[in-house]
Amino acid sequence: MPVVIVSQSRTGYARPGRYRGSAAAQEAGATFAGDHTVEAAIVKSMWLLGQGAKGDEFRRRFNIPIAGECTQRNADSGGD
C-alpha cells in the first residue's frame, strides 16, 4: 500500500528530514510528494496504481512530472 506524504500548505514542500517522524516514514517506504498539491497527489496516485505501479516503481514515477503537477527540480531529486 503506497503512502504519500503531502504538505497541507499551498506553498509547502513535503520532503524527508523536515520533521522528526519523516525519517521513520522514509525508512518504511513512504513517498514524499514534494511540491504536488494534495489534489494532484491523489489523482497521480490513482493513475499510477491504475497503471500497476508498485513499490520502488511507484516511488520513482510519482515525482516525474507528466502534466505540470510538480517541478522538474522535484523530479530530478526523486522528491526526497
mmCIF file of the N, C-alpha and C atoms, coordinates in Angstrom:
data_MODEL
# 
_entry.id   MODEL 
# 
loop_
_atom_site.group_PDB 
_atom_site.id 
_atom_site.type_symbol 
_atom_site.label_atom_id 
_atom_site.label_alt_id 
_atom_site.label_comp_id 
_atom_site.label_asym_id 
_atom_site.label_entity_id 
_atom_site.label_seq_id 
_atom_site.pdbx_PDB_ins_code 
_atom_site.Cartn_x 
_atom_site.Cartn_y 
_atom_site.Cartn_z 
_atom_site.occupancy 
_atom_site.B_iso_or_equiv 
_atom_site.pdbx_formal_charge 
_atom_site.auth_seq_id 
_atom_site.auth_comp_id 
_atom_site.auth_asym_id 
_atom_site.auth_atom_id 
_atom_site.pdbx_PDB_model_num 
ATOM 1   N N  . MET A 1 1  ? 0.846  -1.173 0.000   1.00 0.00 ? 1  MET A N  1 
ATOM 2   C CA . MET A 1 1  ? 0.000  0.000  0.000   1.00 0.00 ? 1  MET A CA 1 
ATOM 3   C C  . MET A 1 1  ? 0.891  1.236  0.000   1.00 0.00 ? 1  MET A C  1 
ATOM 4   N N  . PRO A 1 2  ? 0.870  2.014  -1.064  1.00 0.00 ? 2  PRO A N  1 
ATOM 5   C CA . PRO A 1 2  ? 1.680  3.239  -1.083  1.00 0.00 ? 2  PRO A CA 1 
ATOM 6   C C  . PRO A 1 2  ? 1.186  4.258  -0.072  1.00 0.00 ? 2  PRO A C  1 
ATOM 7   N N  . VAL A 1 3  ? 2.130  4.933  0.557   1.00 0.00 ? 3  VAL A N  1 
ATOM 8   C CA . VAL A 1 3  ? 1.836  6.042  1.458   1.00 0.00 ? 3  VAL A CA 1 
ATOM 9   C C  . VAL A 1 3  ? 2.528  7.267  0.890   1.00 0.00 ? 3  VAL A C  1 
ATOM 10  N N  . VAL A 1 4  ? 1.763  8.337  0.676   1.00 0.00 ? 4  VAL A N  1 
ATOM 11  C CA . VAL A 1 4  ? 2.313  9.568  0.106   1.00 0.00 ? 4  VAL A CA 1 
ATOM 12  C C  . VAL A 1 4  ? 2.191  10.671 1.150   1.00 0.00 ? 4  VAL A C  1 
ATOM 13  N N  . ILE A 1 5  ? 3.309  11.336 1.451   1.00 0.00 ? 5  ILE A N  1 
ATOM 14  C CA . ILE A 1 5  ? 3.345  12.440 2.410   1.00 0.00 ? 5  ILE A CA 1 
ATOM 15  C C  . ILE A 1 5  ? 3.243  13.746 1.625   1.00 0.00 ? 5  ILE A C  1 
ATOM 16  N N  . VAL A 1 6  ? 2.197  14.536 1.924   1.00 0.00 ? 6  VAL A N  1 
ATOM 17  C CA . VAL A 1 6  ? 1.920  15.770 1.198   1.00 0.00 ? 6  VAL A CA 1 
ATOM 18  C C  . VAL A 1 6  ? 1.856  16.924 2.190   1.00 0.00 ? 6  VAL A C  1 
ATOM 19  N N  . SER A 1 7  ? 2.315  18.103 1.780   1.00 0.00 ? 7  SER A N  1 
ATOM 20  C CA . SER A 1 7  ? 2.188  19.294 2.614   1.00 0.00 ? 7  SER A CA 1 
ATOM 21  C C  . SER A 1 7  ? 0.762  19.816 2.518   1.00 0.00 ? 7  SER A C  1 
ATOM 22  N N  . GLN A 1 8  ? 0.214  20.286 3.634   1.00 0.00 ? 8  GLN A N  1 
ATOM 23  C CA . GLN A 1 8  ? -1.120 20.889 3.626   1.00 0.00 ? 8  GLN A CA 1 
ATOM 24  C C  . GLN A 1 8  ? -1.085 22.340 3.171   1.00 0.00 ? 8  GLN A C  1 
ATOM 25  N N  . SER A 1 9  ? 0.089  22.929 3.131   1.00 0.00 ? 9  SER A N  1 
ATOM 26  C CA . SER A 1 9  ? 0.228  24.319 2.724   1.00 0.00 ? 9  SER A CA 1 
ATOM 27  C C  . SER A 1 9  ? 0.299  24.418 1.202   1.00 0.00 ? 9  SER A C  1 
ATOM 28  N N  . ARG A 1 10 ? -0.421 25.360 0.634   1.00 0.00 ? 10 ARG A N  1 
ATOM 29  C CA . ARG A 1 10 ? -0.394 25.548 -0.825  1.00 0.00 ? 10 ARG A CA 1 
ATOM 30  C C  . ARG A 1 10 ? 1.004  25.884 -1.335  1.00 0.00 ? 10 ARG A C  1 
ATOM 31  N N  . THR A 1 11 ? 1.822  26.489 -0.499  1.00 0.00 ? 11 THR A N  1 
ATOM 32  C CA . THR A 1 11 ? 3.183  26.839 -0.921  1.00 0.00 ? 11 THR A CA 1 
ATOM 33  C C  . THR A 1 11 ? 4.215  25.944 -0.243  1.00 0.00 ? 11 THR A C  1 
ATOM 34  N N  . GLY A 1 12 ? 3.750  24.849 0.376   1.00 0.00 ? 12 GLY A N  1 
ATOM 35  C CA . GLY A 1 12 ? 4.639  23.949 1.101   1.00 0.00 ? 12 GLY A CA 1 
ATOM 36  C C  . GLY A 1 12 ? 5.342  22.965 0.192   1.00 0.00 ? 12 GLY A C  1 
ATOM 37  N N  . TYR A 1 13 ? 6.236  22.225 0.797   1.00 0.00 ? 13 TYR A N  1 
ATOM 38  C CA . TYR A 1 13 ? 7.033  21.251 0.071   1.00 0.00 ? 13 TYR A CA 1 
ATOM 39  C C  . TYR A 1 13 ? 7.267  20.072 1.012   1.00 0.00 ? 13 TYR A C  1 
ATOM 40  N N  . ALA A 1 14 ? 6.768  18.897 0.686   1.00 0.00 ? 14 ALA A N  1 
ATOM 41  C CA . ALA A 1 14 ? 6.936  17.725 1.546   1.00 0.00 ? 14 ALA A CA 1 
ATOM 42  C C  . ALA A 1 14 ? 8.236  17.016 1.176   1.00 0.00 ? 14 ALA A C  1 
ATOM 43  N N  . ARG A 1 15 ? 9.165  16.979 2.127   1.00 0.00 ? 15 ARG A N  1 
ATOM 44  C CA . ARG A 1 15 ? 10.434 16.299 1.881   1.00 0.00 ? 15 ARG A CA 1 
ATOM 45  C C  . ARG A 1 15 ? 10.941 15.699 3.186   1.00 0.00 ? 15 ARG A C  1 
ATOM 46  N N  . PRO A 1 16 ? 11.699 14.622 3.083   1.00 0.00 ? 16 PRO A N  1 
ATOM 47  C CA . PRO A 1 16 ? 12.203 13.989 4.303   1.00 0.00 ? 16 PRO A CA 1 
ATOM 48  C C  . PRO A 1 16 ? 13.215 14.877 5.012   1.00 0.00 ? 16 PRO A C  1 
ATOM 49  N N  . GLY A 1 17 ? 13.311 14.695 6.323   1.00 0.00 ? 17 GLY A N  1 
ATOM 50  C CA . GLY A 1 17 ? 14.272 15.460 7.101   1.00 0.00 ? 17 GLY A CA 1 
ATOM 51  C C  . GLY A 1 17 ? 13.726 16.738 7.699   1.00 0.00 ? 17 GLY A C  1 
ATOM 52  N N  . ARG A 1 18 ? 12.546 17.103 7.322   1.00 0.00 ? 18 ARG A N  1 
ATOM 53  C CA . ARG A 1 18 ? 11.969 18.349 7.818   1.00 0.00 ? 18 ARG A CA 1 
ATOM 54  C C  . ARG A 1 18 ? 11.386 18.188 9.217   1.00 0.00 ? 18 ARG A C  1 
ATOM 55  N N  . TYR A 1 19 ? 10.839 17.031 9.496   1.00 0.00 ? 19 TYR A N  1 
ATOM 56  C CA . TYR A 1 19 ? 10.253 16.744 10.809  1.00 0.00 ? 19 TYR A CA 1 
ATOM 57  C C  . TYR A 1 19 ? 10.827 15.444 11.352  1.00 0.00 ? 19 TYR A C  1 
ATOM 58  N N  . ARG A 1 20 ? 10.781 15.287 12.660  1.00 0.00 ? 20 ARG A N  1 
ATOM 59  C CA . ARG A 1 20 ? 11.383 14.130 13.317  1.00 0.00 ? 20 ARG A CA 1 
ATOM 60  C C  . ARG A 1 20 ? 10.823 12.808 12.785  1.00 0.00 ? 20 ARG A C  1 
ATOM 61  N N  . GLY A 1 21 ? 9.548  12.726 12.540  1.00 0.00 ? 21 GLY A N  1 
ATOM 62  C CA . GLY A 1 21 ? 8.933  11.489 12.071  1.00 0.00 ? 21 GLY A CA 1 
ATOM 63  C C  . GLY A 1 21 ? 9.204  11.155 10.623  1.00 0.00 ? 21 GLY A C  1 
ATOM 64  N N  . SER A 1 22 ? 9.772  12.096 9.872   1.00 0.00 ? 22 SER A N  1 
ATOM 65  C CA . SER A 1 22 ? 9.964  11.857 8.438   1.00 0.00 ? 22 SER A CA 1 
ATOM 66  C C  . SER A 1 22 ? 10.984 10.756 8.156   1.00 0.00 ? 22 SER A C  1 
ATOM 67  N N  . ALA A 1 23 ? 11.982 10.592 9.011   1.00 0.00 ? 23 ALA A N  1 
ATOM 68  C CA . ALA A 1 23 ? 12.985 9.536  8.787   1.00 0.00 ? 23 ALA A CA 1 
ATOM 69  C C  . ALA A 1 23 ? 12.335 8.165  8.878   1.00 0.00 ? 23 ALA A C  1 
ATOM 70  N N  . ALA A 1 24 ? 11.461 7.985  9.859   1.00 0.00 ? 24 ALA A N  1 
ATOM 71  C CA . ALA A 1 24 ? 10.772 6.705  10.000  1.00 0.00 ? 24 ALA A CA 1 
ATOM 72  C C  . ALA A 1 24 ? 9.850  6.451  8.807   1.00 0.00 ? 24 ALA A C  1 
ATOM 73  N N  . ALA A 1 25 ? 9.173  7.493  8.352   1.00 0.00 ? 25 ALA A N  1 
ATOM 74  C CA . ALA A 1 25 ? 8.294  7.353  7.183   1.00 0.00 ? 25 ALA A CA 1 
ATOM 75  C C  . ALA A 1 25 ? 9.103  6.980  5.948   1.00 0.00 ? 25 ALA A C  1 
ATOM 76  N N  . GLN A 1 26 ? 10.242 7.619  5.769   1.00 0.00 ? 26 GLN A N  1 
ATOM 77  C CA . GLN A 1 26 ? 11.097 7.323  4.617   1.00 0.00 ? 26 GLN A CA 1 
ATOM 78  C C  . GLN A 1 26 ? 11.620 5.889  4.698   1.00 0.00 ? 26 GLN A C  1 
ATOM 79  N N  . GLU A 1 27 ? 12.066 5.472  5.861   1.00 0.00 ? 27 GLU A N  1 
ATOM 80  C CA . GLU A 1 27 ? 12.564 4.110  6.033   1.00 0.00 ? 27 GLU A CA 1 
ATOM 81  C C  . GLU A 1 27 ? 11.477 3.069  5.771   1.00 0.00 ? 27 GLU A C  1 
ATOM 82  N N  . ALA A 1 28 ? 10.236 3.415  6.071   1.00 0.00 ? 28 ALA A N  1 
ATOM 83  C CA . ALA A 1 28 ? 9.122  2.499  5.844   1.00 0.00 ? 28 ALA A CA 1 
ATOM 84  C C  . ALA A 1 28 ? 8.679  2.482  4.384   1.00 0.00 ? 28 ALA A C  1 
ATOM 85  N N  . GLY A 1 29 ? 9.257  3.370  3.557   1.00 0.00 ? 29 GLY A N  1 
ATOM 86  C CA . GLY A 1 29 ? 8.950  3.369  2.126   1.00 0.00 ? 29 GLY A CA 1 
ATOM 87  C C  . GLY A 1 29 ? 7.964  4.413  1.667   1.00 0.00 ? 29 GLY A C  1 
ATOM 88  N N  . ALA A 1 30 ? 7.646  5.393  2.519   1.00 0.00 ? 30 ALA A N  1 
ATOM 89  C CA . ALA A 1 30 ? 6.708  6.448  2.116   1.00 0.00 ? 30 ALA A CA 1 
ATOM 90  C C  . ALA A 1 30 ? 7.300  7.282  0.982   1.00 0.00 ? 30 ALA A C  1 
ATOM 91  N N  . THR A 1 31 ? 6.425  7.810  0.156   1.00 0.00 ? 31 THR A N  1 
ATOM 92  C CA . THR A 1 31 ? 6.797  8.705  -0.931  1.00 0.00 ? 31 THR A CA 1 
ATOM 93  C C  . THR A 1 31 ? 6.523  10.133 -0.478  1.00 0.00 ? 31 THR A C  1 
ATOM 94  N N  . PHE A 1 32 ? 7.494  11.019 -0.628  1.00 0.00 ? 32 PHE A N  1 
ATOM 95  C CA . PHE A 1 32 ? 7.303  12.426 -0.290  1.00 0.00 ? 32 PHE A CA 1 
ATOM 96  C C  . PHE A 1 32 ? 6.884  13.157 -1.551  1.00 0.00 ? 32 PHE A C  1 
ATOM 97  N N  . ALA A 1 33 ? 5.774  13.883 -1.463  1.00 0.00 ? 33 ALA A N  1 
ATOM 98  C CA . ALA A 1 33 ? 5.142  14.470 -2.641  1.00 0.00 ? 33 ALA A CA 1 
ATOM 99  C C  . ALA A 1 33 ? 5.808  15.741 -3.142  1.00 0.00 ? 33 ALA A C  1 
ATOM 100 N N  . GLY A 1 34 ? 6.840  16.213 -2.462  1.00 0.00 ? 34 GLY A N  1 
ATOM 101 C CA . GLY A 1 34 ? 7.496  17.431 -2.936  1.00 0.00 ? 34 GLY A CA 1 
ATOM 102 C C  . GLY A 1 34 ? 6.507  18.568 -3.021  1.00 0.00 ? 34 GLY A C  1 
ATOM 103 N N  . ASP A 1 35 ? 6.396  19.178 -4.186  1.00 0.00 ? 35 ASP A N  1 
ATOM 104 C CA . ASP A 1 35 ? 5.502  20.335 -4.335  1.00 0.00 ? 35 ASP A CA 1 
ATOM 105 C C  . ASP A 1 35 ? 4.168  19.997 -5.004  1.00 0.00 ? 35 ASP A C  1 
ATOM 106 N N  . HIS A 1 36 ? 3.801  18.724 -5.049  1.00 0.00 ? 36 HIS A N  1 
ATOM 107 C CA . HIS A 1 36 ? 2.464  18.354 -5.526  1.00 0.00 ? 36 HIS A CA 1 
ATOM 108 C C  . HIS A 1 36 ? 1.415  18.952 -4.578  1.00 0.00 ? 36 HIS A C  1 
ATOM 109 N N  . THR A 1 37 ? 0.309  19.404 -5.120  1.00 0.00 ? 37 THR A N  1 
ATOM 110 C CA . THR A 1 37 ? -0.826 19.755 -4.263  1.00 0.00 ? 37 THR A CA 1 
ATOM 111 C C  . THR A 1 37 ? -1.452 18.453 -3.767  1.00 0.00 ? 37 THR A C  1 
ATOM 112 N N  . VAL A 1 38 ? -2.265 18.555 -2.741  1.00 0.00 ? 38 VAL A N  1 
ATOM 113 C CA . VAL A 1 38 ? -2.963 17.369 -2.235  1.00 0.00 ? 38 VAL A CA 1 
ATOM 114 C C  . VAL A 1 38 ? -3.775 16.734 -3.361  1.00 0.00 ? 38 VAL A C  1 
ATOM 115 N N  . GLU A 1 39 ? -4.485 17.573 -4.099  1.00 0.00 ? 39 GLU A N  1 
ATOM 116 C CA . GLU A 1 39 ? -5.339 17.074 -5.178  1.00 0.00 ? 39 GLU A CA 1 
ATOM 117 C C  . GLU A 1 39 ? -4.520 16.368 -6.265  1.00 0.00 ? 39 GLU A C  1 
ATOM 118 N N  . ALA A 1 40 ? -3.392 16.962 -6.655  1.00 0.00 ? 40 ALA A N  1 
ATOM 119 C CA . ALA A 1 40 ? -2.541 16.352 -7.677  1.00 0.00 ? 40 ALA A CA 1 
ATOM 120 C C  . ALA A 1 40 ? -1.962 15.031 -7.184  1.00 0.00 ? 40 ALA A C  1 
ATOM 121 N N  . ALA A 1 41 ? -1.599 14.977 -5.907  1.00 0.00 ? 41 ALA A N  1 
ATOM 122 C CA . ALA A 1 41 ? -1.040 13.739 -5.346  1.00 0.00 ? 41 ALA A CA 1 
ATOM 123 C C  . ALA A 1 41 ? -2.076 12.612 -5.355  1.00 0.00 ? 41 ALA A C  1 
ATOM 124 N N  . ILE A 1 42 ? -3.313 12.933 -5.057  1.00 0.00 ? 42 ILE A N  1 
ATOM 125 C CA . ILE A 1 42 ? -4.380 11.916 -5.063  1.00 0.00 ? 42 ILE A CA 1 
ATOM 126 C C  . ILE A 1 42 ? -4.597 11.384 -6.477  1.00 0.00 ? 42 ILE A C  1 
ATOM 127 N N  . VAL A 1 43 ? -4.760 12.297 -7.426  1.00 0.00 ? 43 VAL A N  1 
ATOM 128 C CA . VAL A 1 43 ? -5.014 11.878 -8.805  1.00 0.00 ? 43 VAL A CA 1 
ATOM 129 C C  . VAL A 1 43 ? -3.820 11.109 -9.368  1.00 0.00 ? 43 VAL A C  1 
ATOM 130 N N  . LYS A 1 44 ? -2.618 11.585 -9.103  1.00 0.00 ? 44 LYS A N  1 
ATOM 131 C CA . LYS A 1 44 ? -1.434 10.896 -9.618  1.00 0.00 ? 44 LYS A CA 1 
ATOM 132 C C  . LYS A 1 44 ? -1.304 9.509  -8.998  1.00 0.00 ? 44 LYS A C  1 
ATOM 133 N N  . SER A 1 45 ? -1.589 9.393  -7.713  1.00 0.00 ? 45 SER A N  1 
ATOM 134 C CA . SER A 1 45 ? -1.544 8.081  -7.056  1.00 0.00 ? 45 SER A CA 1 
ATOM 135 C C  . SER A 1 45 ? -2.550 7.132  -7.699  1.00 0.00 ? 45 SER A C  1 
ATOM 136 N N  . MET A 1 46 ? -3.760 7.601  -7.924  1.00 0.00 ? 46 MET A N  1 
ATOM 137 C CA . MET A 1 46 ? -4.778 6.752  -8.553  1.00 0.00 ? 46 MET A CA 1 
ATOM 138 C C  . MET A 1 46 ? -4.338 6.330  -9.952  1.00 0.00 ? 46 MET A C  1 
ATOM 139 N N  . TRP A 1 47 ? -3.765 7.260  -10.706 1.00 0.00 ? 47 TRP A N  1 
ATOM 140 C CA . TRP A 1 47 ? -3.324 6.960  -12.062 1.00 0.00 ? 47 TRP A CA 1 
ATOM 141 C C  . TRP A 1 47 ? -2.197 5.928  -12.048 1.00 0.00 ? 47 TRP A C  1 
ATOM 142 N N  . LEU A 1 48 ? -1.210 6.122  -11.171 1.00 0.00 ? 48 LEU A N  1 
ATOM 143 C CA . LEU A 1 48 ? -0.094 5.174  -11.090 1.00 0.00 ? 48 LEU A CA 1 
ATOM 144 C C  . LEU A 1 48 ? -0.566 3.791  -10.654 1.00 0.00 ? 48 LEU A C  1 
ATOM 145 N N  . LEU A 1 49 ? -1.450 3.731  -9.673  1.00 0.00 ? 49 LEU A N  1 
ATOM 146 C CA . LEU A 1 49 ? -1.982 2.438  -9.235  1.00 0.00 ? 49 LEU A CA 1 
ATOM 147 C C  . LEU A 1 49 ? -2.748 1.761  -10.368 1.00 0.00 ? 49 LEU A C  1 
ATOM 148 N N  . GLY A 1 50 ? -3.484 2.544  -11.135 1.00 0.00 ? 50 GLY A N  1 
ATOM 149 C CA . GLY A 1 50 ? -4.197 2.006  -12.292 1.00 0.00 ? 50 GLY A CA 1 
ATOM 150 C C  . GLY A 1 50 ? -3.265 1.481  -13.366 1.00 0.00 ? 50 GLY A C  1 
ATOM 151 N N  . GLN A 1 51 ? -2.056 2.021  -13.417 1.00 0.00 ? 51 GLN A N  1 
ATOM 152 C CA . GLN A 1 51 ? -1.033 1.570  -14.359 1.00 0.00 ? 51 GLN A CA 1 
ATOM 153 C C  . GLN A 1 51 ? -0.278 0.345  -13.826 1.00 0.00 ? 51 GLN A C  1 
ATOM 154 N N  . GLY A 1 52 ? -0.584 -0.062 -12.592 1.00 0.00 ? 52 GLY A N  1 
ATOM 155 C CA . GLY A 1 52 ? 0.069  -1.222 -11.995 1.00 0.00 ? 52 GLY A CA 1 
ATOM 156 C C  . GLY A 1 52 ? 1.383  -0.916 -11.297 1.00 0.00 ? 52 GLY A C  1 
ATOM 157 N N  . ALA A 1 53 ? 1.681  0.366  -11.076 1.00 0.00 ? 53 ALA A N  1 
ATOM 158 C CA . ALA A 1 53 ? 2.940  0.745  -10.409 1.00 0.00 ? 53 ALA A CA 1 
ATOM 159 C C  . ALA A 1 53 ? 2.880  0.354  -8.932  1.00 0.00 ? 53 ALA A C  1 
ATOM 160 N N  . LYS A 1 54 ? 3.966  -0.257 -8.458  1.00 0.00 ? 54 LYS A N  1 
ATOM 161 C CA . LYS A 1 54 ? 4.056  -0.675 -7.055  1.00 0.00 ? 54 LYS A CA 1 
ATOM 162 C C  . LYS A 1 54 ? 5.445  -0.372 -6.527  1.00 0.00 ? 54 LYS A C  1 
ATOM 163 N N  . GLY A 1 55 ? 5.576  -0.284 -5.212  1.00 0.00 ? 55 GLY A N  1 
ATOM 164 C CA . GLY A 1 55 ? 6.871  -0.177 -4.546  1.00 0.00 ? 55 GLY A CA 1 
ATOM 165 C C  . GLY A 1 55 ? 7.794  0.867  -5.133  1.00 0.00 ? 55 GLY A C  1 
ATOM 166 N N  . ASP A 1 56 ? 9.013  0.445  -5.461  1.00 0.00 ? 56 ASP A N  1 
ATOM 167 C CA . ASP A 1 56 ? 10.021 1.364  -5.982  1.00 0.00 ? 56 ASP A CA 1 
ATOM 168 C C  . ASP A 1 56 ? 9.578  2.028  -7.280  1.00 0.00 ? 56 ASP A C  1 
ATOM 169 N N  . GLU A 1 57 ? 8.870  1.289  -8.130  1.00 0.00 ? 57 GLU A N  1 
ATOM 170 C CA . GLU A 1 57 ? 8.393  1.878  -9.383  1.00 0.00 ? 57 GLU A CA 1 
ATOM 171 C C  . GLU A 1 57 ? 7.411  3.010  -9.105  1.00 0.00 ? 57 GLU A C  1 
ATOM 172 N N  . PHE A 1 58 ? 6.489  2.807  -8.162  1.00 0.00 ? 58 PHE A N  1 
ATOM 173 C CA . PHE A 1 58 ? 5.541  3.862  -7.783  1.00 0.00 ? 58 PHE A CA 1 
ATOM 174 C C  . PHE A 1 58 ? 6.300  5.082  -7.285  1.00 0.00 ? 58 PHE A C  1 
ATOM 175 N N  . ARG A 1 59 ? 7.249  4.871  -6.352  1.00 0.00 ? 59 ARG A N  1 
ATOM 176 C CA . ARG A 1 59 ? 8.013  5.994  -5.784  1.00 0.00 ? 59 ARG A CA 1 
ATOM 177 C C  . ARG A 1 59 ? 8.809  6.731  -6.867  1.00 0.00 ? 59 ARG A C  1 
ATOM 178 N N  . ARG A 1 60 ? 9.425  5.997  -7.768  1.00 0.00 ? 60 ARG A N  1 
ATOM 179 C CA . ARG A 1 60 ? 10.228 6.625  -8.826  1.00 0.00 ? 60 ARG A CA 1 
ATOM 180 C C  . ARG A 1 60 ? 9.346  7.438  -9.764  1.00 0.00 ? 60 ARG A C  1 
ATOM 181 N N  . ARG A 1 61 ? 8.244  6.872  -10.205 1.00 0.00 ? 61 ARG A N  1 
ATOM 182 C CA . ARG A 1 61 ? 7.385  7.536  -11.182 1.00 0.00 ? 61 ARG A CA 1 
ATOM 183 C C  . ARG A 1 61 ? 6.563  8.672  -10.589 1.00 0.00 ? 61 ARG A C  1 
ATOM 184 N N  . PHE A 1 62 ? 6.303  8.610  -9.286  1.00 0.00 ? 62 PHE A N  1 
ATOM 185 C CA . PHE A 1 62 ? 5.452  9.623  -8.667  1.00 0.00 ? 62 PHE A CA 1 
ATOM 186 C C  . PHE A 1 62 ? 6.001  11.032 -8.874  1.00 0.00 ? 62 PHE A C  1 
ATOM 187 N N  . ASN A 1 63 ? 7.284  11.203 -8.753  1.00 0.00 ? 63 ASN A N  1 
ATOM 188 C CA . ASN A 1 63 ? 7.867  12.550 -8.835  1.00 0.00 ? 63 ASN A CA 1 
ATOM 189 C C  . ASN A 1 63 ? 8.419  12.908 -10.209 1.00 0.00 ? 63 ASN A C  1 
ATOM 190 N N  . ILE A 1 64 ? 7.966  12.219 -11.233 1.00 0.00 ? 64 ILE A N  1 
ATOM 191 C CA . ILE A 1 64 ? 8.278  12.604 -12.610 1.00 0.00 ? 64 ILE A CA 1 
ATOM 192 C C  . ILE A 1 64 ? 7.064  13.362 -13.140 1.00 0.00 ? 64 ILE A C  1 
ATOM 193 N N  . PRO A 1 65 ? 7.240  14.640 -13.504 1.00 0.00 ? 65 PRO A N  1 
ATOM 194 C CA . PRO A 1 65 ? 6.073  15.410 -13.967 1.00 0.00 ? 65 PRO A CA 1 
ATOM 195 C C  . PRO A 1 65 ? 5.526  14.874 -15.282 1.00 0.00 ? 65 PRO A C  1 
ATOM 196 N N  . ILE A 1 66 ? 4.200  14.779 -15.362 1.00 0.00 ? 66 ILE A N  1 
ATOM 197 C CA . ILE A 1 66 ? 3.571  14.360 -16.612 1.00 0.00 ? 66 ILE A CA 1 
ATOM 198 C C  . ILE A 1 66 ? 2.599  15.416 -17.140 1.00 0.00 ? 66 ILE A C  1 
ATOM 199 N N  . ALA A 1 67 ? 2.168  16.333 -16.274 1.00 0.00 ? 67 ALA A N  1 
ATOM 200 C CA . ALA A 1 67 ? 1.214  17.356 -16.699 1.00 0.00 ? 67 ALA A CA 1 
ATOM 201 C C  . ALA A 1 67 ? 1.427  18.667 -15.946 1.00 0.00 ? 67 ALA A C  1 
ATOM 202 N N  . GLY A 1 68 ? 2.673  18.936 -15.555 1.00 0.00 ? 68 GLY A N  1 
ATOM 203 C CA . GLY A 1 68 ? 2.979  20.171 -14.844 1.00 0.00 ? 68 GLY A CA 1 
ATOM 204 C C  . GLY A 1 68 ? 2.581  20.161 -13.376 1.00 0.00 ? 68 GLY A C  1 
ATOM 205 N N  . GLU A 1 69 ? 2.319  18.979 -12.818 1.00 0.00 ? 69 GLU A N  1 
ATOM 206 C CA . GLU A 1 69 ? 1.853  18.891 -11.429 1.00 0.00 ? 69 GLU A CA 1 
ATOM 207 C C  . GLU A 1 69 ? 2.963  19.005 -10.395 1.00 0.00 ? 69 GLU A C  1 
ATOM 208 N N  . CYS A 1 70 ? 4.212  18.905 -10.821 1.00 0.00 ? 70 CYS A N  1 
ATOM 209 C CA . CYS A 1 70 ? 5.344  19.097 -9.917  1.00 0.00 ? 70 CYS A CA 1 
ATOM 210 C C  . CYS A 1 70 ? 6.489  19.713 -10.718 1.00 0.00 ? 70 CYS A C  1 
ATOM 211 N N  . THR A 1 71 ? 7.429  20.304 -10.000 1.00 0.00 ? 71 THR A N  1 
ATOM 212 C CA . THR A 1 71 ? 8.535  20.954 -10.699 1.00 0.00 ? 71 THR A CA 1 
ATOM 213 C C  . THR A 1 71 ? 9.575  19.934 -11.150 1.00 0.00 ? 71 THR A C  1 
ATOM 214 N N  . GLN A 1 72 ? 10.318 20.285 -12.157 1.00 0.00 ? 72 GLN A N  1 
ATOM 215 C CA . GLN A 1 72 ? 11.378 19.400 -12.648 1.00 0.00 ? 72 GLN A CA 1 
ATOM 216 C C  . GLN A 1 72 ? 12.434 19.185 -11.582 1.00 0.00 ? 72 GLN A C  1 
ATOM 217 N N  . ARG A 1 73 ? 12.723 20.204 -10.785 1.00 0.00 ? 73 ARG A N  1 
ATOM 218 C CA . ARG A 1 73 ? 13.700 20.055 -9.698  1.00 0.00 ? 73 ARG A CA 1 
ATOM 219 C C  . ARG A 1 73 ? 13.278 18.935 -8.766  1.00 0.00 ? 73 ARG A C  1 
ATOM 220 N N  . ASN A 1 74 ? 11.970 18.887 -8.456  1.00 0.00 ? 74 ASN A N  1 
ATOM 221 C CA . ASN A 1 74 ? 11.431 17.831 -7.612  1.00 0.00 ? 74 ASN A CA 1 
ATOM 222 C C  . ASN A 1 74 ? 11.636 16.470 -8.269  1.00 0.00 ? 74 ASN A C  1 
ATOM 223 N N  . ALA A 1 75 ? 11.395 16.388 -9.564  1.00 0.00 ? 75 ALA A N  1 
ATOM 224 C CA . ALA A 1 75 ? 11.558 15.125 -10.261 1.00 0.00 ? 75 ALA A CA 1 
ATOM 225 C C  . ALA A 1 75 ? 13.017 14.696 -10.296 1.00 0.00 ? 75 ALA A C  1 
ATOM 226 N N  . ASP A 1 76 ? 13.926 15.653 -10.485 1.00 0.00 ? 76 ASP A N  1 
ATOM 227 C CA . ASP A 1 76 ? 15.350 15.327 -10.533 1.00 0.00 ? 76 ASP A CA 1 
ATOM 228 C C  . ASP A 1 76 ? 15.839 14.763 -9.226  1.00 0.00 ? 76 ASP A C  1 
ATOM 229 N N  . SER A 1 77 ? 15.286 15.212 -8.118  1.00 0.00 ? 77 SER A N  1 
ATOM 230 C CA . SER A 1 77 ? 15.748 14.741 -6.814  1.00 0.00 ? 77 SER A CA 1 
ATOM 231 C C  . SER A 1 77 ? 14.970 13.536 -6.337  1.00 0.00 ? 77 SER A C  1 
ATOM 232 N N  . GLY A 1 78 ? 14.024 13.050 -7.138  1.00 0.00 ? 78 GLY A N  1 
ATOM 233 C CA . GLY A 1 78 ? 13.210 11.928 -6.727  1.00 0.00 ? 78 GLY A CA 1 
ATOM 234 C C  . GLY A 1 78 ? 12.187 12.302 -5.675  1.00 0.00 ? 78 GLY A C  1 
ATOM 235 N N  . GLY A 1 79 ? 12.074 13.606 -5.415  1.00 0.00 ? 79 GLY A N  1 
ATOM 236 C CA . GLY A 1 79 ? 11.108 14.069 -4.440  1.00 0.00 ? 79 GLY A CA 1 
ATOM 237 C C  . GLY A 1 79 ? 11.604 13.919 -3.015  1.00 0.00 ? 79 GLY A C  1 
ATOM 238 N N  . ASP A 1 80 ? 12.802 13.437 -2.840  1.00 0.00 ? 80 ASP A N  1 
ATOM 239 C CA . ASP A 1 80 ? 13.342 13.229 -1.498  1.00 0.00 ? 80 ASP A CA 1 
ATOM 240 C C  . ASP A 1 80 ? 14.340 14.287 -1.137  1.00 0.00 ? 80 ASP A C  1 
# 
